[in-house]
Amino acid sequence: MFPEKIELKGAQDTPGVIFDLENNKFMITGRSFPADADKFYQQLIKWLDDYKNSGPQEPIVFEVKMEYFNTASAKLLLDTFFKLEDINESGTPVTIKWYSFEDDEDMIEAGEEFDEIVELNFEFIEYED
């Protein structure tokens, strides 16, 4: 059995992460440019894979509230979204809530690009500082 919860506190170069089965909360926030992005994100992708294999029942709302991410992190975020797409295709509805500052064109555009690539329902939410 895999752990029911992953909670990683955000640091200067890594995002905060909450994957919490008990409260059905899935969130990634902050900044992402770790020295080893693959190592950081593979633990999340593996957890989602284990979650998929456990036969999830509850719809997932996956919240993304990133301030910045580098190219390596973008690729691994995409891999994370592909894993969520697998979960969605297995019968568990998945929605991505993509939060961005209202004037942050780069983050808005990044979310729109992910939306074009993966077959998931994206909701775009802009907020003020």
C-alpha positions as CSV (number, residue, x, y, z in Angstrom):
1,M,0.0,0.0,0.0
2,F,1.3,3.4,-0.9
3,P,1.2,6.4,1.6
4,E,-2.2,8.1,1.8
5,K,-0.5,11.5,1.9
6,I,2.4,13.3,0.4
7,E,3.1,16.7,1.9
8,L,6.2,18.6,0.8
9,K,6.9,22.1,2.1
10,G,7.9,24.4,-0.7
11,A,11.4,25.8,-0.7
12,Q,13.1,28.4,-2.8
13,D,13.6,26.1,-5.7
14,T,10.9,23.4,-5.1
15,P,7.2,23.6,-5.1
16,G,4.9,22.8,-2.2
17,V,2.9,19.6,-2.8
18,I,-0.1,18.1,-1.1
19,F,-1.5,14.8,-2.3
20,D,-4.0,13.9,0.4
21,L,-6.4,11.0,-0.1
22,E,-8.3,11.4,3.1
23,N,-9.2,15.0,2.3
24,N,-9.2,14.5,-1.5
25,K,-6.8,17.4,-1.9
26,F,-4.3,17.6,-4.7
27,M,-2.2,20.8,-5.0
28,I,1.1,22.0,-6.2
29,T,2.2,25.6,-5.5
30,G,5.1,27.9,-5.6
31,R,8.3,27.9,-7.7
32,S,10.0,24.9,-9.4
33,F,13.6,24.8,-10.6
34,P,15.2,22.0,-8.5
35,A,18.7,20.9,-9.3
36,D,17.3,17.4,-10.0
37,A,13.7,18.0,-11.3
38,D,13.4,14.4,-12.4
39,K,14.1,13.1,-8.9
40,F,11.6,15.5,-7.3
41,Y,8.7,14.9,-9.8
42,Q,9.2,11.1,-10.2
43,Q,8.1,10.5,-6.6
44,L,4.9,12.4,-7.4
45,I,4.3,10.6,-10.7
46,K,4.9,7.2,-8.9
47,W,2.4,8.1,-6.2
48,L,-0.2,9.0,-8.8
49,D,0.5,5.7,-10.6
50,D,0.0,3.8,-7.4
51,Y,-3.1,5.8,-6.7
52,K,-4.5,4.9,-10.2
53,N,-3.8,1.3,-9.6
54,S,-5.7,1.4,-6.3
55,G,-8.9,2.1,-8.2
56,P,-9.7,5.7,-7.1
57,Q,-13.3,6.6,-6.7
58,E,-13.6,10.3,-5.9
59,P,-13.3,12.9,-8.6
60,I,-10.0,14.8,-8.5
61,V,-9.5,18.5,-8.5
62,F,-5.8,19.1,-9.0
63,E,-4.9,22.7,-8.1
64,V,-1.8,24.3,-9.7
65,K,-0.8,27.6,-8.3
66,M,2.8,28.1,-9.7
67,E,4.7,31.4,-9.7
68,Y,7.5,30.1,-11.9
69,F,8.9,26.8,-13.3
70,N,11.8,26.1,-15.5
71,T,11.9,23.9,-18.7
72,A,12.8,20.7,-16.9
73,S,10.0,21.2,-14.4
74,A,7.6,22.0,-17.3
75,K,8.4,18.6,-18.9
76,L,7.8,16.8,-15.6
77,L,4.6,18.8,-14.9
78,L,3.4,17.6,-18.3
79,D,4.3,14.0,-17.3
80,T,2.3,14.5,-14.1
81,F,-0.7,15.7,-16.2
82,F,-0.3,12.7,-18.5
83,K,-0.6,10.5,-15.4
84,L,-3.7,12.4,-14.4
85,E,-5.0,11.9,-17.9
86,D,-4.5,8.1,-17.4
87,I,-6.5,8.3,-14.1
88,N,-9.2,10.3,-16.0
89,E,-9.4,7.8,-18.8
90,S,-9.8,5.0,-16.2
91,G,-13.1,6.5,-15.1
92,T,-12.1,8.9,-12.3
93,P,-12.9,12.5,-13.4
94,V,-10.0,14.9,-13.2
95,T,-10.1,18.7,-13.4
96,I,-7.1,20.9,-13.3
97,K,-7.6,24.3,-11.7
98,W,-4.8,26.5,-13.0
99,Y,-4.3,29.6,-10.9
100,S,-2.2,32.6,-12.1
101,F,-1.8,36.2,-11.2
102,E,-4.1,38.2,-13.4
103,D,-1.2,39.9,-15.2
104,D,1.2,36.9,-15.4
105,E,1.0,36.2,-19.1
106,D,3.7,33.6,-19.0
107,M,1.8,31.4,-16.4
108,I,-1.5,31.9,-18.2
109,E,0.0,30.9,-21.5
110,A,1.8,27.9,-19.9
111,G,-1.6,26.7,-18.6
112,E,-3.2,27.1,-22.0
113,E,-0.4,25.1,-23.6
114,F,-0.8,22.3,-21.1
115,D,-4.6,22.4,-21.8
116,E,-3.9,21.9,-25.5
117,I,-1.7,18.9,-25.0
118,V,-3.5,16.8,-22.4
119,E,-7.1,15.6,-22.5
120,L,-8.2,17.0,-19.2
121,N,-10.7,19.7,-18.1
122,F,-8.8,22.9,-17.3
123,E,-10.3,25.7,-15.3
124,F,-8.4,29.0,-15.4
125,I,-8.6,31.2,-12.4
126,E,-6.8,34.6,-12.2
127,Y,-6.2,36.3,-8.9
128,E,-4.7,39.5,-7.6
129,D,-1.6,39.7,-5.5
